[in-house]
Amino acid sequence: MVPRLSALIVALALAAGGCVTPSIPIPPPEPERMTFTLDVDVGVASFSYGPQASYADAVVYVYNRDRGEGIITTARSDGSVGPTAPFPALVNDEIAITFETADSLAGTCVQILAGGRAGYCQ
């Protein structure tokens, strides 16, 4: 009886393990692919990101660490984003950008540079 029970436990463990597939992590967003359109008179910016297939339909969080505000939006089917709705931001503000897919989360911190470019936070 014990060998049958052991065999059943092993079979169930193998079956359960077969249902769990490891997720492939998505790469962190690259500052070189980001642009910010700034309205310095109002103190707001809009965020854009070029197409990247691994971000298709991802939930995108754009959070200004310096101002404590941000927005949440959805990437298009090609993984591109924006331009987003405006959010409070100025040159030199640190912005946390996070992409969340069904099975992965990837983010990075960037600083808004002159001309709407982005560089890694220091």
Secondary structure, DSSP 8 states (H G I E B T S, - for coil): -HHHHHHHHHHHHHHHHHH-----------GGGEEEEEETTTTEEEEEE---GGGTT-EEEEEETTTTEEEEEE--TTS-B-----EE--TT-EEEEEEE-SS-EEEEEEEE-GGG-EEE--
